[in-house]
Amino acid sequence: MATFDETVAGAYAGDQGLIEGYKSLIQPSNMPTGAQLAPGLTQQQLDAQQLLQSGLGSYQPFLTAGSQAAQAAMAATGPQAMQAYMNPYTQDVVDATTADLQRQFGVQQAQEAQRQIQTGGMRGAATRGAIADAELARTQGQSMADALAKLRFGAAGEAQQAAQQAAQTQAGIGQIYGQMGALAQTGLQGDVSSLYGMGEDERQILGQQNLLTYQTPFYGLGQFASALQGSPSYQSYGQVNPILTGITAAMGGGGAQSIFG
């Protein structure tokens, strides 16, 4: 009957012993490959790359529209800008006002002529009638000029106010487009980063699973060897994949953040 020492020696050196078990595990065919320990990009990460490429410059239309709105705002503040906002009916009002005044002036002139006839005044150069006619014409001309100037000044003021409001509106629109462009870019970066990060989590898990699949037999043989020595160990493998750990450290510990911001 074999002694305990002989039994232990057989467990180490026999055809099915620990030594042969360790030898089989370190055969190239049983060792994990670099692709298994450090898997390539996952589908989510490839999708993130495609999303980033397809979304590059997606904010540009907003910036272009914002630039055009800003240019329109600047144009609406120029000295000739109010011409575009002049009321098209202003001239109609001027013409109607002129016609009304001219009718009134005609009535006044007729009344003045009738008054001079009734009072026996003489008409002609250097007469009292001529002086009265000249004063009436001057007063009528001044009234005409004042009335038309008031109309045109009011129309110009309204046009200027409209131009200023248009400039403010266009400037506000330009700012909104700029904000939309920034939001579009930030949203794209956020989506890409999230999608890439999820893929990186999956890649890390796959690499760790492959490593632990390789390590598990060593753990079992180690437990058996400890039992044969009379001091079984109950430690479990808690190692992380050294290759992936090194990659993460080299990338600044950020994974997706290191590549996509």
C-alpha positions as CSV (number, residue, x, y, z in Angstrom):
1,M,0.0,0.0,0.0
2,A,1.4,3.4,-1.0
3,T,2.4,5.8,1.6
4,F,1.0,9.3,1.8
5,D,4.2,10.8,0.5
6,E,4.1,8.3,-2.5
7,T,0.5,9.3,-3.1
8,V,1.4,13.0,-3.2
9,A,4.4,12.3,-5.4
10,G,2.2,10.4,-7.8
11,A,-0.3,13.2,-7.9
12,Y,2.5,15.6,-9.0
13,A,4.5,13.3,-11.3
14,G,2.0,10.9,-12.7
15,D,0.6,10.9,-16.3
16,Q,-2.5,12.7,-14.9
17,G,-0.6,14.6,-12.3
18,L,-0.2,18.3,-11.7
19,I,2.9,18.7,-13.6
20,E,1.4,17.3,-16.8
21,G,-1.7,19.4,-16.2
22,Y,0.4,22.5,-16.0
23,K,2.3,21.5,-19.1
24,S,-0.8,21.1,-21.1
25,L,-2.1,24.5,-20.0
26,I,1.0,26.3,-21.2
27,Q,0.9,24.8,-24.7
28,P,0.5,27.4,-27.4
29,S,-2.8,25.9,-28.4
30,N,-4.2,26.4,-24.9
31,M,-2.9,29.9,-24.3
32,P,-5.1,32.9,-25.0
33,T,-4.2,35.1,-28.0
34,G,-3.7,38.8,-27.9
35,A,-7.0,39.3,-29.7
36,Q,-8.7,37.3,-26.9
37,L,-7.0,39.2,-24.1
38,A,-7.4,42.6,-25.8
39,P,-10.5,42.4,-28.0
40,G,-10.8,44.9,-30.9
41,L,-13.5,47.5,-31.1
42,T,-17.0,46.3,-30.5
43,Q,-19.9,47.0,-32.8
44,Q,-21.0,49.8,-30.5
45,Q,-17.6,51.5,-30.8
46,L,-17.7,51.0,-34.6
47,D,-21.2,52.6,-34.6
48,A,-19.8,55.5,-32.6
49,Q,-17.1,56.1,-35.1
50,Q,-19.6,56.0,-38.0
51,L,-21.9,58.3,-36.1
52,L,-19.1,60.8,-35.6
53,Q,-18.0,60.7,-39.2
54,S,-21.6,61.1,-40.5
55,G,-22.3,63.9,-38.1
56,L,-19.1,66.0,-38.8
57,G,-20.1,69.4,-39.9
58,S,-23.8,68.9,-39.0
59,Y,-23.7,72.2,-37.1
60,Q,-22.5,74.1,-40.1
61,P,-25.9,75.0,-41.6
62,F,-26.9,76.6,-38.3
63,L,-23.7,78.7,-38.3
64,T,-24.3,79.7,-41.9
65,A,-27.9,80.7,-41.2
66,G,-26.7,82.6,-38.1
67,S,-24.0,84.4,-40.2
68,Q,-26.6,85.4,-42.8
69,A,-29.0,86.7,-40.1
70,A,-26.1,88.7,-38.6
71,Q,-25.3,90.2,-42.0
72,A,-29.0,91.1,-42.4
73,A,-29.0,92.8,-39.0
74,M,-25.9,94.9,-40.0
75,A,-27.6,95.8,-43.3
76,A,-30.7,97.0,-41.4
77,T,-28.7,99.5,-39.5
78,G,-27.1,101.3,-42.4
79,P,-28.0,104.9,-43.5
80,Q,-30.1,103.7,-46.4
81,A,-31.8,100.8,-44.6
82,M,-35.0,102.6,-43.8
83,Q,-35.7,103.1,-47.5
84,A,-36.7,99.4,-47.7
85,Y,-39.2,100.0,-44.9
86,M,-40.8,103.2,-46.2
87,N,-44.6,102.9,-46.3
88,P,-45.5,102.5,-50.0
89,Y,-48.7,104.6,-49.4
90,T,-46.8,107.6,-48.2
91,Q,-46.6,109.2,-51.6
92,D,-50.4,108.7,-52.0
93,V,-51.0,110.5,-48.8
94,V,-48.6,113.4,-49.9
95,D,-50.4,113.7,-53.2
96,A,-53.9,113.7,-51.5
97,T,-52.7,116.3,-49.0
98,T,-51.3,118.5,-51.7
99,A,-54.5,118.4,-53.7
100,D,-56.5,119.3,-50.6
101,L,-54.3,122.2,-49.8
102,Q,-54.3,123.5,-53.3
103,R,-58.2,123.5,-53.3
104,Q,-58.2,125.3,-50.0
105,F,-55.6,127.8,-51.4
106,G,-57.8,128.4,-54.4
107,V,-60.8,129.2,-52.2
108,Q,-58.6,131.6,-50.2
109,Q,-57.3,133.3,-53.3
110,A,-60.9,133.7,-54.6
111,Q,-62.1,135.1,-51.3
112,E,-59.2,137.6,-51.3
113,A,-59.9,138.8,-54.8
114,Q,-63.6,139.3,-53.9
115,R,-62.6,141.2,-50.8
116,Q,-60.4,143.6,-52.8
117,I,-63.1,144.2,-55.3
118,Q,-65.6,145.0,-52.6
119,T,-63.2,147.4,-50.9
120,G,-62.2,149.0,-54.1
121,G,-58.6,147.8,-53.9
122,M,-56.6,147.9,-57.0
123,R,-54.7,144.8,-58.2
124,G,-51.3,144.9,-59.8
125,A,-47.7,145.5,-59.0
126,A,-46.9,147.7,-56.0
127,T,-50.5,148.0,-55.0
128,R,-52.1,146.9,-51.8
129,G,-53.8,144.1,-53.6
130,A,-50.4,142.8,-55.0
131,I,-48.9,142.9,-51.5
132,A,-51.9,141.0,-50.1
133,D,-51.6,138.4,-52.9
134,A,-47.9,138.0,-52.3
135,E,-48.4,137.5,-48.6
136,L,-51.2,135.0,-49.2
137,A,-49.0,133.0,-51.6
138,R,-46.1,133.0,-49.1
139,T,-48.4,131.8,-46.3
140,Q,-49.9,129.1,-48.5
141,G,-46.4,128.0,-49.6
142,Q,-45.2,127.8,-46.1
143,S,-48.3,125.8,-45.0
144,M,-47.8,123.4,-47.9
145,A,-44.1,122.9,-47.1
146,D,-44.9,122.4,-43.3
147,A,-47.6,119.9,-44.0
148,L,-45.6,117.8,-46.5
149,A,-42.5,117.9,-44.3
150,K,-44.5,116.6,-41.4
151,L,-45.9,113.8,-43.4
152,R,-42.5,112.8,-44.8
153,F,-40.7,113.1,-41.5
154,G,-43.3,110.9,-39.8
155,A,-43.0,108.3,-42.5
156,A,-39.2,108.4,-42.2
157,G,-39.4,108.0,-38.5
158,E,-41.7,105.0,-38.8
159,A,-39.4,103.4,-41.4
160,Q,-36.3,104.0,-39.2
161,Q,-38.1,102.3,-36.3
162,A,-39.1,99.4,-38.5
163,A,-35.5,99.0,-39.7
164,Q,-34.2,99.0,-36.1
165,Q,-36.7,96.4,-35.1
166,A,-35.8,94.3,-38.1
167,A,-32.1,94.6,-37.1
168,Q,-32.8,93.5,-33.6
169,T,-34.9,90.6,-34.8
170,Q,-32.2,89.4,-37.2
171,A,-29.6,89.7,-34.5
172,G,-31.7,87.6,-32.2
173,I,-32.3,85.0,-34.9
174,G,-28.5,84.9,-35.5
175,Q,-27.9,84.2,-31.9
176,I,-30.5,81.4,-31.9
177,Y,-28.9,79.7,-34.9
178,G,-25.5,79.9,-33.2
179,Q,-26.9,78.3,-30.0
180,M,-28.5,75.6,-32.1
181,G,-25.2,74.9,-33.8
182,A,-23.5,74.6,-30.5
183,L,-26.2,72.3,-29.2
184,A,-26.0,70.1,-32.3
185,Q,-22.2,69.7,-31.9
186,T,-22.5,69.1,-28.1
187,G,-25.3,66.6,-28.7
188,L,-23.3,64.7,-31.3
189,Q,-20.2,64.5,-29.1
190,G,-22.4,63.3,-26.2
191,D,-24.0,60.6,-28.2
192,V,-20.7,59.4,-29.6
193,S,-19.0,59.4,-26.2
194,S,-21.9,57.5,-24.6
195,L,-22.0,54.9,-27.4
196,Y,-18.3,54.4,-27.4
197,G,-18.2,54.2,-23.6
198,M,-20.8,51.4,-23.7
199,G,-18.7,49.6,-26.3
200,E,-15.6,50.0,-24.2
201,D,-17.3,48.4,-21.2
202,E,-18.3,45.4,-23.3
203,R,-14.8,45.1,-24.6
204,Q,-13.3,45.2,-21.1
205,I,-15.7,42.5,-20.0
206,L,-14.9,40.3,-23.0
207,G,-11.1,40.6,-22.4
208,Q,-11.5,39.9,-18.7
209,Q,-13.7,36.8,-19.4
210,N,-11.1,35.5,-21.8
211,L,-8.4,35.9,-19.3
212,L,-10.3,34.3,-16.5
213,T,-11.2,31.4,-18.8
214,Y,-7.5,30.8,-19.2
215,Q,-6.7,31.3,-15.5
216,T,-9.5,29.1,-14.1
217,P,-7.7,25.7,-14.7
218,F,-4.6,27.1,-13.0
219,Y,-6.7,28.0,-10.1
220,G,-8.2,24.5,-9.9
221,L,-4.8,22.8,-10.1
222,G,-3.4,25.3,-7.5
223,Q,-6.3,24.3,-5.1
224,F,-5.5,20.7,-5.7
225,A,-1.8,21.2,-5.0
226,S,-2.6,23.1,-1.9
227,A,-4.9,20.3,-0.7
228,L,-2.2,17.7,-1.3
229,Q,0.2,19.7,0.9
230,G,-2.4,19.8,3.6
231,S,-3.1,23.5,3.4
232,P,-5.9,24.1,0.9
233,S,-6.3,27.7,-0.1
234,Y,-9.7,29.3,-0.6
235,Q,-8.5,32.4,-2.4
236,S,-10.2,33.2,-5.7
237,Y,-8.8,34.9,-8.7
238,G,-9.3,38.6,-8.7
239,Q,-6.7,39.7,-11.1
240,V,-7.6,42.2,-13.9
241,N,-6.4,41.8,-17.4
242,P,-2.9,43.3,-17.4
243,I,-3.0,44.0,-21.1
244,L,-6.2,46.0,-20.9
245,T,-5.0,47.7,-17.7
246,G,-1.9,48.8,-19.5
247,I,-3.9,50.1,-22.5
248,T,-6.3,52.0,-20.3
249,A,-3.4,53.6,-18.4
250,A,-1.6,54.5,-21.6
251,M,-4.8,56.2,-22.8
252,G,-5.0,58.3,-19.7
253,G,-7.4,56.0,-17.9
254,G,-10.3,57.4,-19.9
255,G,-11.0,54.9,-22.7
256,A,-13.6,56.7,-24.7
257,Q,-12.8,60.1,-23.2
258,S,-9.2,59.8,-24.4
259,I,-10.3,59.2,-28.0
260,F,-13.5,61.2,-28.3
261,G,-13.0,64.0,-25.8
